[in-house]
Amino acid sequence: MRPNNLFFILILTVEFLFAQDINNTKVKVIEGFNPSIPEANRLNENAILIDTIKENRMQEYNIIDVDIKSDFKINPLRPATVKASKISQLFNTRMSLGTGFGVTSRSSLLYNSKRSKRSSYSILLNQYSNNIKIDAKEAGSSIYDINISGKIIKDKNIYTGHLEYENKGFFTYGKGTDDNSKMNNPFYNRFSFSEILFSVLSKERDENKLRHHTVFFASDLNQGVENEFFVNSNLEKNVYGLDFSLGLELNRYLNYNSIDTAYKGLGVSLIRFAPSLDINTYGFDFQLGLEVKLEQDTNVSFGFAPHFQISKEIVEDILLIQTGLRHIEYRNTLRSIFNENPYIHSYGMNQSVLGYADDRVKQEVRMAENDEFYFSIYNILGKGQFFNVDFSYGFLTDFPYFVAVQTDDYIRFKINYMDLQQLTIKSNYNLTFSKILSLDAIFKFYHWNEEVYHHPNIESHLSLPINLREKIYITPSFAYIGQRLSRKEFHYSPADSPLPEVMSLSSVFHANLELHYNYSKQLSFYFDLNNLTNSKNEFWIDYKNFGFNGVFGVSYSF
């Protein structure tokens, strides 16, 4: 740039600066001005650190496969063994002896094998007798029982065997019991019974293979007065996903077959065939079956009876209901009649009176049948609390009942039969309050469309077991049997026989108490008190209850 031009620019710039006119300002202070600084108020005493840095927790691992050469050898560890807790000691033999008021003696002897995975056996002997008198007449009884049993476990089957001998005797205390001897005494009802049984149970667990349970037994009552030969086999197999079972049974009954009796022998053969099918669908279990039988006595008869059952588990393992139609069939044998009523007329079967002629009272045995509809409920109400009830209505054929028959010397009973309709309600209630106390109650109600003799409409039983530290056991129990009708007939010549008599027997209530004290594992004591209310009502017509009685005993194991 030229010097002249630069000079010219500088002159113009200076002229412009000095051209500004800045006037003076006069400030007039009216009052005094005191300058001040306001105090600072601290808002937070603690310092806050705000850090936006985040810790990175990501880690990377690399596997380095390195083969370390070493000649060190490690000994393998031995497998751990778990030992079971020590099992309690067992004793081979247990003996019990007892006596008391109203009871002459009570004794038992048990011998059993110790623990074994393959076999076991036992021998049990029981004896009981009393010297009770009713109205100053002999009313005592005696019972002798022998049981021998054994079991053998093989790889495929379980084999069991059982041998029993039983001898029972009861005095007739209605009339004619001034003679208290037992041998050859027609007023002493004496029966002996023996039975031998074998069974084979399959251990097969595969449902697709055949499983079975087969039983055979032969029995004899009073030297051939009643014999039974029985073979039964239940077969099970899963066929095309369905559970199929088949029951096969062969029975041969022989009555009054002894050469000592004056009665004509009777033989009955029975063959039973019962297939059954189980189906599970739509949450229901269906069981369908059919029973076919062929019976031969003096004639040959054929019969069949269907049965079915529907089950539904409303709440798993809590509430179950069942309904259906069932067929119940059983034979009234001389032994079953005597076990229910020991005061039956025993002409032709009691060893003391085997030789009586046909004009005496003869017991008749028949096959009883019951076809009934039923509805059942099984309910677990809570922990240690169970309840079930069963309603049924059926048609009974040859239903057995007892009639008192007066002979020249005394009163005993005869079995009769009738066809009728029956409504039944049965219930059972169990409650466990604690480890100490529990309750068990049973109730039964019957209603018939005909008058039935010596059968109550109502039965109930209640027991309250008490367990005091496995040391003392106390069991009070109560039994109630309602009123019963009784029919009394007279076994005289038709012209002299009075008309039958019908009367009502009062209800029976019994209260019992059992006390058991375990002094040690080997030694224990018991004290049983029966009929605490001393009830002496007639249980059978002209046969009263035993009054208050009790027995004290001791048991020892070795």
VENTA-V396396 format. One record per residue. SS is DSSP state (hx for helix, st for strand, lp for the rest). PSI is psi in degrees with one decimal (999 if undefined). OMEGA is omega as a letter, one per 30 degrees, with the letter a starting at -180 (999 if undefined). Layout:
ss->SS psi->PSI omega->OMEGA
ss->SS psi->PSI omega->OMEGA
This chain:
ss->lp psi->148.5 omega->a
ss->lp psi->149.8 omega->l
ss->hx psi->-34.2 omega->a
ss->hx psi->-42.1 omega->a
ss->hx psi->-46.2 omega->l
ss->hx psi->-39.7 omega->l
ss->hx psi->-41.4 omega->a
ss->hx psi->-39.5 omega->l
ss->hx psi->-44.4 omega->l
ss->hx psi->-40.6 omega->a
ss->hx psi->-41.8 omega->a
ss->hx psi->-38.0 omega->a
ss->hx psi->-46.4 omega->l
ss->hx psi->-38.3 omega->l
ss->hx psi->-36.7 omega->a
ss->hx psi->-39.5 omega->l
ss->hx psi->-48.1 omega->a
ss->lp psi->-7.5 omega->a
ss->lp psi->-12.1 omega->a
ss->lp psi->139.4 omega->a
ss->lp psi->106.2 omega->a
ss->lp psi->116.0 omega->a
ss->lp psi->154.0 omega->l
ss->lp psi->140.5 omega->a
ss->lp psi->132.5 omega->a
ss->lp psi->121.6 omega->a
ss->lp psi->128.4 omega->a
ss->lp psi->117.4 omega->a
ss->lp psi->118.1 omega->a
ss->lp psi->-46.2 omega->a
ss->lp psi->172.0 omega->l
ss->lp psi->137.0 omega->a
ss->lp psi->119.5 omega->l
ss->lp psi->105.4 omega->l
ss->lp psi->139.7 omega->a
ss->lp psi->156.8 omega->l
ss->lp psi->120.5 omega->a
ss->lp psi->147.1 omega->l
ss->lp psi->145.0 omega->l
ss->lp psi->131.6 omega->l
ss->lp psi->119.9 omega->a
ss->lp psi->121.8 omega->a
ss->lp psi->-32.5 omega->a
ss->lp psi->126.3 omega->a
ss->lp psi->-23.4 omega->a
ss->lp psi->136.0 omega->l
ss->lp psi->143.2 omega->a
ss->lp psi->127.9 omega->l
ss->lp psi->119.8 omega->l
ss->lp psi->114.3 omega->a
ss->lp psi->123.0 omega->a
ss->lp psi->4.4 omega->a
ss->lp psi->130.6 omega->l
ss->lp psi->135.2 omega->a
ss->lp psi->132.1 omega->l
ss->lp psi->110.3 omega->a
ss->lp psi->7.8 omega->l
ss->lp psi->131.5 omega->l
ss->lp psi->147.1 omega->l
ss->lp psi->136.0 omega->a
ss->lp psi->141.5 omega->l
ss->lp psi->130.2 omega->l
ss->lp psi->123.9 omega->l
ss->lp psi->112.9 omega->l
ss->lp psi->105.1 omega->a
ss->lp psi->127.9 omega->l
ss->lp psi->105.8 omega->a
ss->lp psi->119.4 omega->l
ss->lp psi->119.9 omega->l
ss->lp psi->146.6 omega->l
ss->lp psi->14.7 omega->l
ss->lp psi->130.5 omega->a
ss->lp psi->134.6 omega->a
ss->lp psi->130.7 omega->l
ss->lp psi->132.0 omega->l
ss->lp psi->144.3 omega->l
ss->lp psi->141.5 omega->l
ss->lp psi->143.0 omega->l
ss->lp psi->143.8 omega->l
ss->lp psi->141.7 omega->l
ss->lp psi->134.4 omega->l
ss->lp psi->121.1 omega->l
ss->lp psi->132.8 omega->l
ss->lp psi->155.5 omega->l
ss->lp psi->153.7 omega->a
ss->lp psi->125.2 omega->a
ss->lp psi->154.8 omega->a
ss->lp psi->153.5 omega->a
ss->lp psi->138.5 omega->l
ss->lp psi->152.4 omega->l
ss->lp psi->142.1 omega->a
ss->lp psi->-34.8 omega->a
ss->st psi->139.7 omega->l
ss->st psi->128.0 omega->a
ss->st psi->138.5 omega->a
ss->st psi->135.3 omega->l
ss->st psi->140.9 omega->a
ss->st psi->155.9 omega->l
ss->st psi->169.1 omega->a
ss->st psi->-170.6 omega->a
ss->lp psi->125.8 omega->a
ss->lp psi->-13.2 omega->l
ss->st psi->122.6 omega->l
ss->st psi->-50.8 omega->a
ss->st psi->152.4 omega->l
ss->st psi->127.8 omega->a
ss->st psi->155.0 omega->l
ss->st psi->150.1 omega->l
ss->st psi->125.0 omega->a
ss->st psi->127.8 omega->l
ss->st psi->125.9 omega->a
ss->st psi->156.4 omega->l
ss->lp psi->159.8 omega->l
ss->lp psi->-176.5 omega->a
ss->lp psi->137.1 omega->l
ss->lp psi->142.8 omega->l
ss->lp psi->-14.2 omega->a
ss->lp psi->-27.1 omega->a
ss->st psi->157.7 omega->l
ss->st psi->156.2 omega->l
ss->st psi->160.9 omega->a
ss->st psi->154.5 omega->l
ss->st psi->126.8 omega->a
ss->st psi->128.0 omega->l
ss->st psi->128.8 omega->l
ss->st psi->143.7 omega->l
ss->st psi->137.0 omega->l
ss->st psi->136.3 omega->l
ss->st psi->150.4 omega->l
ss->st psi->163.9 omega->a
ss->lp psi->38.0 omega->a
ss->lp psi->142.5 omega->l
ss->st psi->140.9 omega->l
ss->st psi->121.1 omega->a
ss->lp psi->43.5 omega->l
ss->lp psi->18.0 omega->l
ss->st psi->149.2 omega->a
ss->st psi->126.6 omega->l
ss->lp psi->19.1 omega->a
ss->lp psi->171.9 omega->l
ss->st psi->163.6 omega->l
ss->st psi->144.9 omega->a
ss->st psi->130.0 omega->l
ss->st psi->132.9 omega->a
ss->st psi->133.9 omega->l
ss->st psi->128.3 omega->l
ss->st psi->127.2 omega->l
ss->st psi->126.0 omega->a
ss->st psi->156.0 omega->l
ss->st psi->158.2 omega->l
ss->st psi->137.1 omega->l
ss->st psi->128.0 omega->a
ss->st psi->117.9 omega->l
ss->lp psi->-179.9 omega->a
ss->lp psi->-34.3 omega->a
ss->lp psi->-24.6 omega->a
ss->st psi->160.4 omega->l
ss->st psi->124.1 omega->a
ss->st psi->130.7 omega->l
ss->st psi->150.8 omega->l
ss->st psi->150.3 omega->a
ss->st psi->133.8 omega->l
ss->st psi->129.5 omega->a
ss->st psi->139.8 omega->l
ss->st psi->133.6 omega->a
ss->st psi->135.4 omega->l
ss->st psi->122.5 omega->a
ss->st psi->143.3 omega->l
ss->st psi->139.0 omega->a
ss->st psi->132.8 omega->l
ss->st psi->141.9 omega->l
ss->lp psi->112.7 omega->a
ss->lp psi->14.0 omega->l
ss->lp psi->-47.8 omega->l
ss->lp psi->159.2 omega->l
ss->lp psi->33.5 omega->a
ss->lp psi->28.9 omega->l
ss->lp psi->-30.6 omega->l
ss->lp psi->110.2 omega->a
ss->lp psi->12.4 omega->l
ss->lp psi->158.6 omega->a
ss->lp psi->-33.6 omega->a
ss->lp psi->130.2 omega->l
ss->lp psi->34.6 omega->l
ss->lp psi->111.2 omega->a
ss->lp psi->-12.8 omega->l
ss->lp psi->5.2 omega->l
ss->st psi->109.6 omega->a
ss->st psi->109.5 omega->a
ss->st psi->129.3 omega->a
ss->st psi->141.5 omega->l
ss->st psi->143.5 omega->a
ss->st psi->139.2 omega->l
ss->st psi->151.4 omega->a
ss->st psi->140.3 omega->l
ss->st psi->136.2 omega->a
ss->st psi->140.8 omega->l
ss->st psi->145.1 omega->l
ss->st psi->151.1 omega->l
ss->st psi->123.3 omega->a
ss->st psi->123.3 omega->l
ss->st psi->138.7 omega->l
ss->lp psi->6.5 omega->a
ss->lp psi->127.3 omega->a
ss->lp psi->-12.8 omega->l
ss->lp psi->119.1 omega->a
ss->lp psi->-22.3 omega->a
ss->lp psi->-4.2 omega->l
ss->lp psi->158.5 omega->a
ss->lp psi->130.0 omega->l
ss->st psi->150.8 omega->a
ss->st psi->158.3 omega->l
ss->st psi->112.5 omega->a
ss->st psi->134.5 omega->a
ss->st psi->138.6 omega->l
ss->st psi->133.3 omega->l
ss->st psi->154.8 omega->l
ss->st psi->136.6 omega->a
ss->st psi->158.0 omega->a
ss->st psi->132.6 omega->l
ss->st psi->123.9 omega->l
ss->lp psi->59.9 omega->l
ss->lp psi->43.8 omega->l
ss->lp psi->5.5 omega->l
ss->lp psi->-32.7 omega->l
ss->st psi->122.0 omega->l
ss->st psi->149.6 omega->l
ss->st psi->134.1 omega->l
ss->st psi->123.5 omega->a
ss->st psi->130.8 omega->l
ss->st psi->128.8 omega->a
ss->st psi->139.6 omega->l
ss->st psi->129.3 omega->l
ss->st psi->119.5 omega->a
ss->st psi->139.6 omega->a
ss->st psi->140.6 omega->l
ss->st psi->146.4 omega->l
ss->st psi->120.2 omega->a
ss->st psi->114.7 omega->l
ss->lp psi->41.9 omega->l
ss->lp psi->3.6 omega->a
ss->st psi->138.7 omega->l
ss->st psi->116.0 omega->a
ss->st psi->136.1 omega->l
ss->st psi->153.9 omega->a
ss->st psi->126.1 omega->l
ss->st psi->128.1 omega->l
ss->st psi->131.5 omega->a
ss->st psi->137.8 omega->l
ss->st psi->122.9 omega->a
ss->st psi->138.0 omega->l
ss->st psi->116.5 omega->a
ss->st psi->136.6 omega->l
ss->st psi->119.9 omega->a
ss->st psi->145.7 omega->l
ss->lp psi->45.9 omega->a
ss->lp psi->1.9 omega->a
ss->lp psi->145.1 omega->l
ss->lp psi->-15.0 omega->a
ss->lp psi->-15.4 omega->a
ss->lp psi->151.3 omega->a
ss->lp psi->-7.0 omega->a
ss->lp psi->153.6 omega->l
ss->lp psi->136.5 omega->a
ss->lp psi->154.0 omega->a
ss->st psi->129.6 omega->l
ss->st psi->134.9 omega->a
ss->st psi->132.5 omega->l
ss->st psi->141.5 omega->a
ss->st psi->128.3 omega->l
ss->st psi->128.2 omega->a
ss->st psi->137.0 omega->a
ss->st psi->118.0 omega->a
ss->st psi->91.6 omega->l
ss->st psi->152.3 omega->a
ss->st psi->147.1 omega->a
ss->st psi->132.2 omega->l
ss->st psi->130.0 omega->a
ss->st psi->132.8 omega->l
ss->st psi->112.3 omega->a
ss->st psi->145.2 omega->l
ss->lp psi->31.5 omega->l
ss->lp psi->6.3 omega->l
ss->st psi->147.5 omega->l
ss->st psi->122.5 omega->l
ss->st psi->131.5 omega->l
ss->st psi->117.5 omega->a
ss->st psi->133.9 omega->a
ss->st psi->165.9 omega->l
ss->st psi->131.7 omega->l
ss->st psi->123.7 omega->l
ss->st psi->131.7 omega->a
ss->st psi->151.2 omega->l
ss->st psi->119.8 omega->a
ss->st psi->136.7 omega->a
ss->st psi->119.6 omega->l
ss->lp psi->-106.8 omega->l
ss->lp psi->-25.3 omega->l
ss->lp psi->172.2 omega->l
ss->st psi->127.1 omega->a
ss->st psi->149.9 omega->a
ss->st psi->138.3 omega->l
ss->st psi->160.0 omega->l
ss->st psi->156.8 omega->a
ss->st psi->121.2 omega->l
ss->st psi->157.2 omega->l
ss->st psi->148.5 omega->l
ss->st psi->157.4 omega->l
ss->st psi->136.6 omega->l
ss->st psi->125.0 omega->a
ss->st psi->142.9 omega->l
ss->st psi->124.1 omega->l
ss->st psi->99.1 omega->a
ss->st psi->-48.0 omega->l
ss->st psi->125.4 omega->a
ss->lp psi->127.0 omega->l
ss->lp psi->14.8 omega->a
ss->lp psi->-54.9 omega->a
ss->st psi->123.5 omega->l
ss->st psi->135.7 omega->l
ss->st psi->146.9 omega->l
ss->st psi->146.7 omega->l
ss->st psi->158.6 omega->l
ss->st psi->-164.1 omega->l
ss->st psi->128.6 omega->a
ss->st psi->151.4 omega->l
ss->st psi->121.4 omega->a
ss->st psi->129.1 omega->a
ss->st psi->133.0 omega->l
ss->st psi->154.6 omega->l
ss->st psi->132.2 omega->l
ss->lp psi->96.5 omega->a
ss->lp psi->166.0 omega->l
ss->hx psi->-34.9 omega->l
ss->hx psi->-44.6 omega->a
ss->hx psi->-35.7 omega->l
ss->hx psi->-44.8 omega->a
ss->hx psi->-38.5 omega->l
ss->hx psi->-31.1 omega->l
ss->hx psi->-38.0 omega->a
ss->lp psi->100.5 omega->a
ss->lp psi->-3.1 omega->a
ss->lp psi->39.1 omega->l
ss->st psi->157.9 omega->l
ss->lp psi->130.7 omega->a
ss->lp psi->28.6 omega->l
ss->lp psi->132.3 omega->l
ss->lp psi->-8.2 omega->l
ss->lp psi->-16.2 omega->l
ss->lp psi->131.9 omega->a
ss->hx psi->-26.7 omega->a
ss->hx psi->-21.4 omega->a
ss->hx psi->39.6 omega->a
ss->lp psi->-27.9 omega->a
ss->lp psi->12.9 omega->a
ss->lp psi->151.9 omega->a
ss->lp psi->179.8 omega->a
ss->lp psi->-12.6 omega->a
ss->lp psi->-4.4 omega->l
ss->lp psi->174.3 omega->a
ss->lp psi->123.8 omega->l
ss->lp psi->133.9 omega->l
ss->lp psi->136.0 omega->l
ss->lp psi->134.4 omega->l
ss->lp psi->136.0 omega->a
ss->lp psi->167.1 omega->l
ss->st psi->117.8 omega->l
ss->st psi->141.2 omega->a
ss->st psi->148.8 omega->a
ss->st psi->118.0 omega->l
ss->st psi->116.5 omega->a
ss->st psi->146.7 omega->l
ss->st psi->143.3 omega->a
ss->st psi->157.6 omega->l
ss->st psi->124.7 omega->a
ss->st psi->147.0 omega->l
ss->st psi->128.8 omega->l
ss->st psi->121.2 omega->a
ss->st psi->126.5 omega->l
ss->st psi->107.0 omega->a
ss->st psi->-24.6 omega->a
ss->st psi->-173.4 omega->l
ss->lp psi->120.5 omega->a
ss->lp psi->22.8 omega->a
ss->st psi->119.1 omega->a
ss->st psi->143.3 omega->a
ss->st psi->136.8 omega->l
ss->st psi->149.4 omega->l
ss->st psi->142.9 omega->a
ss->st psi->122.0 omega->l
ss->st psi->135.9 omega->l
ss->st psi->150.8 omega->l
ss->st psi->122.8 omega->a
ss->st psi->171.5 omega->l
ss->st psi->117.4 omega->a
ss->st psi->137.3 omega->l
ss->st psi->131.3 omega->a
ss->st psi->51.1 omega->l
ss->st psi->127.1 omega->a
ss->st psi->142.5 omega->l
ss->st psi->163.7 omega->a
ss->st psi->144.4 omega->l
ss->st psi->132.4 omega->l
ss->st psi->132.1 omega->a
ss->st psi->120.2 omega->l
ss->st psi->119.7 omega->l
ss->lp psi->-167.2 omega->a
ss->lp psi->-27.3 omega->a
ss->lp psi->-36.0 omega->a
ss->lp psi->174.8 omega->l
ss->st psi->127.6 omega->l
ss->st psi->-173.1 omega->a
ss->st psi->151.6 omega->l
ss->st psi->145.2 omega->l
ss->st psi->130.1 omega->l
ss->st psi->169.7 omega->a
ss->st psi->151.9 omega->l
ss->st psi->159.5 omega->l
ss->st psi->134.9 omega->a
ss->st psi->176.7 omega->l
ss->st psi->142.5 omega->a
ss->st psi->131.6 omega->l
ss->st psi->129.7 omega->a
ss->st psi->137.3 omega->l
ss->st psi->121.5 omega->l
ss->st psi->137.5 omega->l
ss->st psi->152.8 omega->l
ss->st psi->133.3 omega->a
ss->st psi->126.2 omega->l
ss->st psi->135.0 omega->a
ss->st psi->127.1 omega->l
ss->st psi->107.4 omega->a
ss->lp psi->-43.4 omega->a
ss->lp psi->-169.8 omega->l
ss->lp psi->-12.5 omega->a
ss->lp psi->-46.0 omega->a
ss->st psi->140.0 omega->l
ss->st psi->169.6 omega->a
ss->st psi->140.4 omega->l
ss->st psi->120.3 omega->a
ss->st psi->135.9 omega->l
ss->st psi->134.6 omega->l
ss->st psi->136.7 omega->l
ss->st psi->137.1 omega->l
ss->st psi->133.9 omega->a
ss->st psi->143.8 omega->l
ss->st psi->129.7 omega->a
ss->st psi->157.0 omega->l
ss->lp psi->-0.9 omega->l
ss->lp psi->162.7 omega->l
ss->lp psi->126.3 omega->a
ss->lp psi->129.0 omega->a
ss->st psi->143.6 omega->l
ss->lp psi->32.1 omega->l
ss->lp psi->123.3 omega->a
ss->lp psi->153.5 omega->l
ss->lp psi->-28.7 omega->a
ss->st psi->134.9 omega->l
ss->st psi->140.4 omega->l
ss->st psi->145.8 omega->a
ss->st psi->139.2 omega->a
ss->st psi->132.4 omega->l
ss->st psi->147.5 omega->a
ss->st psi->79.4 omega->l
ss->st psi->135.6 omega->l
ss->st psi->126.0 omega->a
ss->st psi->112.8 omega->a
ss->st psi->90.6 omega->l
ss->lp psi->40.1 omega->l
ss->lp psi->18.8 omega->a
ss->lp psi->-46.6 omega->a
ss->st psi->128.1 omega->l
ss->st psi->127.2 omega->l
ss->st psi->124.7 omega->a
ss->st psi->95.0 omega->l
ss->st psi->140.5 omega->a
ss->st psi->152.6 omega->a
ss->st psi->141.3 omega->l
ss->st psi->135.8 omega->l
ss->st psi->128.3 omega->l
ss->st psi->123.3 omega->a
ss->lp psi->-179.4 omega->l
ss->lp psi->149.9 omega->a
ss->st psi->144.4 omega->l
ss->st psi->145.4 omega->l
ss->st psi->140.4 omega->l
ss->st psi->130.9 omega->a
ss->st psi->122.4 omega->l
ss->st psi->169.6 omega->a
ss->st psi->126.3 omega->a
ss->lp psi->64.7 omega->l
ss->lp psi->-173.6 omega->l
ss->lp psi->148.8 omega->a
ss->lp psi->-34.6 omega->a
ss->lp psi->-30.6 omega->a
ss->lp psi->-8.5 omega->a
ss->lp psi->125.2 omega->l
ss->lp psi->167.2 omega->l
ss->lp psi->150.4 omega->l
ss->lp psi->148.4 omega->l
ss->st psi->135.7 omega->l
ss->st psi->128.3 omega->a
ss->st psi->170.0 omega->a
ss->st psi->132.1 omega->l
ss->st psi->136.0 omega->a
ss->lp psi->156.8 omega->l
ss->lp psi->158.8 omega->a
ss->st psi->131.1 omega->l
ss->st psi->125.5 omega->l
ss->st psi->137.3 omega->l
ss->st psi->124.8 omega->a
ss->st psi->159.4 omega->l
ss->st psi->126.8 omega->l
ss->st psi->130.5 omega->l
ss->st psi->131.9 omega->a
ss->st psi->127.4 omega->a
ss->st psi->120.8 omega->l
ss->st psi->101.3 omega->l
ss->lp psi->-39.3 omega->l
ss->lp psi->-175.3 omega->l
ss->lp psi->-22.3 omega->a
ss->lp psi->-32.3 omega->a
ss->st psi->132.1 omega->l
ss->st psi->160.8 omega->a
ss->st psi->150.2 omega->l
ss->st psi->154.0 omega->a
ss->st psi->110.7 omega->a
ss->st psi->128.7 omega->l
ss->st psi->122.8 omega->a
ss->st psi->144.0 omega->l
ss->lp psi->60.9 omega->a
ss->lp psi->-26.8 omega->a
ss->lp psi->-3.0 omega->l
ss->lp psi->39.9 omega->l
ss->lp psi->132.3 omega->l
ss->lp psi->31.4 omega->l
ss->lp psi->158.5 omega->a
ss->st psi->121.0 omega->l
ss->st psi->-44.5 omega->l
ss->st psi->152.5 omega->a
ss->lp psi->128.3 omega->a
ss->lp psi->8.3 omega->l
ss->st psi->107.4 omega->a
ss->st psi->162.5 omega->l
ss->lp psi->149.7 omega->l
ss->lp psi->140.3 omega->l
ss->lp psi->-161.5 omega->a
ss->lp psi->130.2 omega->l
ss->st psi->159.6 omega->a
ss->st psi->161.9 omega->a
ss->st psi->139.1 omega->l
ss->st psi->136.4 omega->a
ss->st psi->168.1 omega->l
ss->st psi->143.1 omega->l
ss->st psi->141.0 omega->a
ss->st psi->134.5 omega->l
ss->st psi->141.4 omega->l
ss->lp psi->999 omega->999
